[in-house]
Amino acid sequence: MRRPQVIVLVVVAWALAGPASAQGLHPHELTVDEIVARALGDNPELRAARTEVEAAAARLRQAALRPNPTLDLGGQKALGPDNTLTVGLTVPLDLNGRKEGRVGVAERELEFRRLQVADRERRLRAEVRIKAGEVLAARRNLAVVDELIDTNRASLRLVEERVRAGAAPALDGGLARVEVNRLEASRPLLASRVEVATLQLKALAGMRVAEPIVVRGDLSAAPVAPDAAALAGRLSERPDVRAAGAEIAMAEARVRRERAEGRWDASVNLGYQRQDMGFNLRGLTDTGGTRPIQDVFHFFGGGVSITLPVRNRNEGNVAAAVAEAAAAERRREFVELIARQELEAALAQSEAARRAVAVYERGVRDIASANVDVVRRSYGLGRATLLDVIAEQRRYIDVEQGYTDVLRQVWDAAVEVERAIGGPAAAGPAPPKGR
């Protein structure tokens, strides 16, 4: 291949790869609320649920339609010249609340499907926020390790200089090198946790796997649950609780529909008959001539057909619908019980997590950080060993990871409170601060 052709191909390949590379270098920064909005719009499962609502709306339109009339066409032809043509029209009347019963069931089903979608949105919002909290927690742990890696690399250079100057034993250089390598070995695992959690978050939000995003914010942005007394009255507005009530209404509408189907009904019949008949004889006319005995006769008629519910009053379907209504009532009681249990559990978790955060902020993190600084200065003055520095540093990592865990528990508890009440909680005191 000639050189100009090679240059052209390289330029084209660079132009095609340029946008993708730029996208990879500049991921989209999205807040948790923005990711939730994306999920509510693009989540495939939620979109499928909305399609079911459209199907229920179509069934409502169908339920409002009357039954179609029936057109009957018939004819007879004798071996001779005689023939008969028959036309009949049957119009069902759809009496005794049959249409109202169908429409009532379809209306209740449409409301039930809409509330199911609202409940799926409630649960999806919570799932996205929980997963976003997992991303933020993993990213915070990664940031702590990155900070320690930078600090230990600087300490390694100082220790190696001291070893070369004879101010420290050679063992200290090896210990410092091992600690740096240990931290660097733990970093890919922590980074993979961030990546995996981000991929799972994108799946919930309906995003493409290749779409780069960064969750903006940190765990300190977790909302704080208000007092329990302000939340108990909101449980009745939860979409799943309302959906359970809509299911009862739909079951009761089915009872009315099945009872209407067991009552009498009627149809109006209209008919027309044309007969061309005669005999193989000739008759006399008024003028004394002869003509074939043959003529055309027209008949019009009508009537009413009544369905009598004598042997079948639809008793079985009525009993089944009544049983389904009773089962729906039991399910609503269970859903209300679960809602109260979820709220109480979320409030208990939130209170315990906030107390743990307060302990970490008042008497754990600052002391652990100060201890690391003191031991490092003591090692610089020759009053502590490098093993003391490493041990204190590892305790500091444990403290920071524990703090991350309790911050995430506060985050998760606040999300669970929102999930329990079916919407955002009222604003409370300032949330705990964390990196």
Secondary structure by P-SEA (a helix, b strand, c coil): ccaaaaaaaaaaaaaaaaaaaaaaaccccccaaaaaaaaacccaaaaaaaaaaaaaaaaaaaaaccbbbbbbbccccccccbbbbbbbbbbbccccaaaaaaaaaaaaaaaaaaaaaaaaaaaaaaaaaaaaaaaaaaaaaaaaaaaaaaaaaaaaaaaaaaaaaccccaaaaaaaaaaaaaaaaaaaaaaaaaaaaaaaaaaaacccccbbbbbccccccbbbbcccccccccccccaaaaaaaaaaaaaaaaaaaaaaaacbbbbbbbbbbbbbccccccccccccccccccbbbbbbccbbbbbbcccccaaaaaaaaaaaaaaaaaaaaaaaaaaaaaaaaaaaaaaaaaaaaaaaacccaaaaaaaaaaaaaaaaaccccaaaaaaaaaaaaaaaaaaaaaaaaaaaaaaaaaaaacccccccccccccc
